[in-house]
C-alpha cells in the first residue's frame, strides 16, 4: 500500500476510530453494515467485501462452554452457600424459608442475572465499559461496582483463616490454667483464643496475628497465580476449584447420613413453620441472600460473560447457573443439618447424662423419693425418652421446689434451635461435630480444603471483575496489573488479620457491600429497562440469541424487579436506622460473645465505607451532565482498533489493485484510489460522528441507532467517492 495512503496514515496515527466503531462493536442490528455496499468508483456498481465485527477480534475467549459455566458457578457459589444460607434457613422457619427464597429467585435473581450476562456478552466489555455504553451519565455504576469490590477483600482473608484450623482440639487445656476454655467448649476456645487470638473490643488492635498474616500472603499468592494470565489461567483452575467442593459435599452428606441423629437434623430443616412466612423480615433476608448468592453488582458476572461469543445462549446460562446455585445451597444445608443433628444428639445425650447424675444424687440424699422413678427406667442406660418421662414426673410432683433442683429438660429441639451464624457455623459447630467423626483429621482437612476452594472461586471472579474494565480502557500489561492488584489487596487485608480483625470483617460485611451494592444493581436495572428501553433491549436479545425471550422478562425488568429492589433498599435503610450499629465481641473474662456498640471513630468508618462506594454515582453524573469529562463510549481497546484498521486496510488494498488492473480486462484504471465514507442506513450522505448530540444518554452505538429507527429493505444509494488526492 502506498505510504501516502490515508488508511496507512491513519494506522500509523494514534487517533481513535470515530466512524461508527461503537456500532460495529455493539453489533447494532439497526445499523447493519452487512447489507451496505461500499463502492470503489463512480462508474463501478460492484460490491467490495463488507466490514463486520470479526469473530476473532483479539479479545480472549473461553476454551469451552463448560469452562465458562464452571467459572460462573465458581464465582456465584461461595462461602455464603455453606454457612449463610443454612443459618437463615434455620433461623427463619426451616422449610418455610425455602418458599420465599425460591419465589424471589424467580422474580429477582434469574432476571437480573440474565440482564448482566446479556449486557456483558453484547457489548463485550467489563463493568465500567458496559455502563458507559448503555448510558454515559450513569457510567458511575461501573465505578461504584469497582469501589465495592475494592472495599470487600474478605474472601482471601477467610481463606487465610481456614488454613489455621485444620485440627480442632478435642479437649481444653487444664481448667486451672485456662478458665476461658472451661467456661466455653474446646473448639470455641481454639477458634477465638488460639486461631484468632481476638481482643475484647474493636478499639484494641492487638497487633498482627503472625500466623494469619503468613496465611493471607499464601492465599493471595495462590489467587495471583490463578488469574495472572486472565481467563487462560483462571479457566483451567476452575475445573478443580468449582468441582472439588461438590465432591466433598457429597462425601459429607453420605457420611453425615450414617451418623446417629442426622435424620433428626434434616427433619428439623424441612419442618416448615408457616407463621414465619408472614414476617417481613423473612422476605427481606431471603431477598438479600438471593441478591448476594448470584454475585450481582460485583462485576464478575459481566466480566466473565464479556469473553463469550456474541451468539452464545446466555438465557440458558442464566437459568442453569441460578438453579445450580440454588441446589448447591440446598445440598450444603442438608450436610449442615445432618451434621448439626448428629451434634445435637451428642449434646442431648450429654445433657441427659449430667442430669441423671443430679437425680441420683437427690435420690441418695433423700431429696427425691425412689417411688417417683418408673420401674422400667434404668439409670445405667437412660434414654432421652426415659429421661423426658422422668423429668415430667418430677416436675409434676415437686412443682413448688422444682426450680431449686436445677434440672434441664434436655430437648433435642432446643439443641437444634441453637442457631450459629456466619463464621461460627463453619469454624465452631462443624469442627466440634467433626471431632466425633471416625478419622476426624481426614474429614477436617477435606472440609477446610473445600472452603478454601470456594473462596478461591469467588476471588477469581472478583479479581476478573477488577482487572477486565482496566484492561478494556487502558493499554496495560495484564500480568503487571494482576500482580499490583494482589499486592494492594494483601496490604488491605492486613486490617483483617489483626487480633481485632474479626470485628472489621463484620463491619465491612455489614456496610461496604449491602446498601451500595443494592443501589448499583437497581441502577443497572433502571438504566437498561427505562433509560435504554426494555423493548429495545428485548429486540437486541432477539438479534443476539436468535429467539425472543419470554415477555415475562419485559415486565420483570421494567416493573417487578425495580419495585422489589426499592422495597429492599427501604427495608435496609430502616433497619440501619432503628438497629444500633455494633458487633459481637468475644469477652475473655466471660468466655462468650457480647454485643457492643461501635466507638465514634468506627461509626465514621462505617458510613465512610458507604459514602466511598456510592460517591462515583453522583460525581460521574454531574461531570457528564455538564460535559466536564468524556462519555467514555468511544474508548476502544487496542486490540479492537488494530483489528478494524486491518479490515479497512485490506479493503483499500483491493481497491488500489482494482484501480491499477481495472475491474475488467481492458478496462482503464481509475486515476486514484477511492475513498469510501460510512453511510447511514437509507442515506447516501456520509455519517458525521461529530454531529451526534453529546447530551443524549446513550453511548455512540446507541446514538447512531437512534438516527434511523428502521433498517431499509433496499441497499443504500451508492455515494460518489472522493479521491485521496
C-alpha positions, 0 to 999 in steps of 0.5 A: 500500500502506498505510504501516502495512503490515508488508511496507512496514515491513519494506522500509523496515527494514534487517533481513535476510530470515530466512524461508527466503531461503537456500532460495529462493536455493539453489533447494532442490528439497526445499523447493519453494515452487512447489507451496505455496499461500499463502492470503489468508483463512480462508474463501478456498481460492484460490491467490495467485501463488507466490514463486520465485527470479526469473530476473532477480534483479539479479545480472549475467549473461553476454551469451552462452554463448560469452562465458562459455566464452571467459572460462573458457578465458581464465582456465584457459589461461595462461602455464603452457600455453606454457612449463610444460607443454612443459618437463615434457613434455620433461623427463619422457619426451616422449610418455610424459608425455602418458599420465599427464597425460591419465589424471589429467585424467580422474580429477582435473581434469574432476571437480573442475572440474565440482564448482566450476562446479556449486557456483558456478552453484547457489548463485550466489555467489563463493568465500567465499559458496559455502563458507559455504553448503555448510558454515559451519565450513569457510567458511575455504576461501573465505578461504584461496582469497582469501589465495592469490590475494592472495599470487600477483600474478605474472601482471601482473608477467610481463606487465610483463616481456614488454613489455621484450623485444620485440627480442632482440639478435642479437649481444653487445656487444664481448667486451672490454667485456662478458665476461658476454655472451661467456661466455653467448649474446646473448639470455641476456645481454639477458634477465638483464643488460639486461631484468632487470638481476638481482643475484647473490643474493636478499639484494641488492635492487638497487633498482627496475628503472625500466623494469619498474616503468613496465611493471607500472603499464601492465599493471595499468592495462590489467587495471583497465580490463578488469574495472572494470565486472565481467563487462560489461567483462571479457566483451567483452575476452575475445573478443580476449584468449582468441582472439588467442593461438590465432591466433598459435599457429597462425601459429607452428606453420605457420611453425615447420613450414617451418623446417629441423629442426622435424620433428626437434623434434616427433619428439623430443616424441612419442618416448615413453620408457616407463621414465619412466612408472614414476617417481613423480615423473612422476605427481606433476608431471603431477598438479600441472600438471593441478591448476594448468592448470584454475585450481582453488582460485583462485576464478575458476572459481566466480566466473565460473560464479556469473553463469550461469543456474541451468539452464545445462549446466555438465557440458558446460562442464566437459568442453569447457573441460578438453579445450580446455585440454588441446589448447591445451597440446598445440598450444603444445608442438608450436610449442615443439618445432618451434621448439626443433628448428629451434634445435637444428639451428642449434646442431648445425650450429654445433657441427659447424662449430667442430669441423671447424675443430679437425680441420683444424687437427690435420690441418695440424699433423700431429696427425691423419693425412689417411688417417683422413678418408673420401674422400667427406667434404668439409670445405667442406660437412660434414654432421652425418652426415659429421661423426658418421662422422668423429668415430667414426673418430677416436675409434676410432683415437686412443682413448688421446689422444682426450680431449686433442683436445677434440672434441664429438660434436655430437648433435642429441639432446643439443641437444634434451635441453637442457631450459629451464624456466619463464621461460627457455623463453619469454624465452631459447630462443624469442627466440634461435630467433626471431632466425633467423626471416625478419622476426624483429621481426614474429614477436617482437612477435606472440609477446610480444603473445600472452603478454601476452594470456594473462596478461591472461586469467588476471588477469581471472579472478583479479581476478573471483575477488577482487572477486565474494565482496566484492561478494556480502557487502558493499554496495560500489561495484564500480568503487571496489573494482576500482580499490583492488584494482589499486592494492594489487596494483601496490604488491605487485608492486613486490617483483617488479620489483626487480633481485632480483625474479626470485628472489621470483617463484620463491619465491612460485611455489614456496610461496604457491600449491602446498601451500595451494592443494592443501589448499583444493581437497581441502577443497572436495572433502571438504566437498561429497562427505562433509560435504554428501553426494555423493548429495545433491549428485548429486540437486541436479545432477539438479534443476539440469541436468535429467539425472543425471550419470554415477555415475562422478562419485559415486565420483570425488568421494567416493573417487578424487579425495580419495585422489589429492589426499592422495597429492599433498599427501604427495608435496609435503610430502616433497619440501619436506622432503628438497629444500633450499629455494633458487633459481637465481641468475644469477652475473655473474662466471660468466655462468650460473645457480647454485643457492643456498640461501635466507638465514634471513630468506627461509626465514621468508618462505617458510613465512610465505607458507604459514602466511598462506594456510592460517591462515583454515582453522583460525581460521574453524573454531574461531570457528564451532565455538564460535559466536564469529562468524556462519555467514555463510549468511544474508548476502544481497546487496542486490540479492537482498533488494530483489528478494524484498521486491518479490515479497512486496510485490506479493503483499500488494498483491493481497491488500489489493485482494482484501480491499477488492473481495472475491474475488467480486462481492458478496462482503464484504471481509475486515476486514484484510489477511492475513498469510501465514507460510512453511510447511514442506513437509507442515506447516501450522505456520509455519517458525521460522528461529530454531529451526534448530540453529546447530551443524549444518554446513550453511548455512540452505538446507541446514538447512531441507532437512534438516527434511523429507527428502521433498517431499509429493505433496499441497499443504500444509494451508492455515494460518489467517492472522493479521491485521496488526492 
